[in-house]
Amino acid sequence: VEIFTKETRDEQARLAADIIEQVVRSKTNPVLGLATGSSPLPIYQELIRRHREEGLSFAHCSAFTLDEYVGLPKGHPESYYEVIRNEFTRHVDIDDSRVSSPDGSADGVETSGARYETAIAEAGGVDVQILGIGSNGHIAFNEPGSSFDSVTRMEELTEQTRIDNARFFDSLDQVPTHAMTQGLATIMKARKIVLIASGEGKADAVEAMVHGEVSQQWPASLLQGHSDVTVVLDPAASSKLI
Ligand code: F6R
């Protein structure tokens, strides 16, 4: 695990975008793994800027989100498919048909996980996966206790995660109770991982991820066993590392 601490969001975003740009420019059909949430937003903004000002093209890429709510109607603005379109993909030249999120329709969840694993594999596997981290060490919706062998599946959201995400909905009871999420084994298959974290609230999780014992209690600690992980932090998020 390689760790960088940068003073500003812009510097964090540039470093992460450099890694992604290198993959996008060097592969014939690059596969991007995209996280939602606040942390990656500066990266998406920097990639959009490079697209507009420097001609960085994503036309030959495909993209897979980490997760998707269960039960939101298709086209719901808070579905992760729509969120990632609005934050990133519709501002660059990647066709909508090449952007996927797990099928979170209520009647699709039985087979959705397996179909998503197949779709990722058929695209060639994820070349570069962008990740955030939860304050409890979760990655995607793999909460503490998730199996290291887990693949894409439906998970019940913890009360804390629903409260954290309620800001995007009118009220807490509108936040879905379940989500489809890539598993820990799915994420570990990505060839390259870029994890971005900011703020004091992430400091314990970052410390456990980097120096802690590899344990299901801190799902991100599994990344210690991956051969190509870059962690991009701000001073607050790195404050507990020694
Ligand atoms: C997002 C995701 C989550 C977030 C994590 C951090 O697709 O799967 O694991 O990466 O909850 O969220 P933020 O970046 O909003 O602090």
Boltz pocket constraint, residues with backbone or C-beta under 6 A from the ligand:
constraints:
  - pocket:
      binder: B
      contacts: [[A, 34], [A, 35], [A, 36], [A, 37], [A, 38], [A, 39], [A, 40], [A, 66], [A, 67], [A, 131], [A, 132], [A, 133], [A, 134], [A, 138], [A, 139], [A, 140], [A, 141], [A, 196]]
      max_distance: 6.0
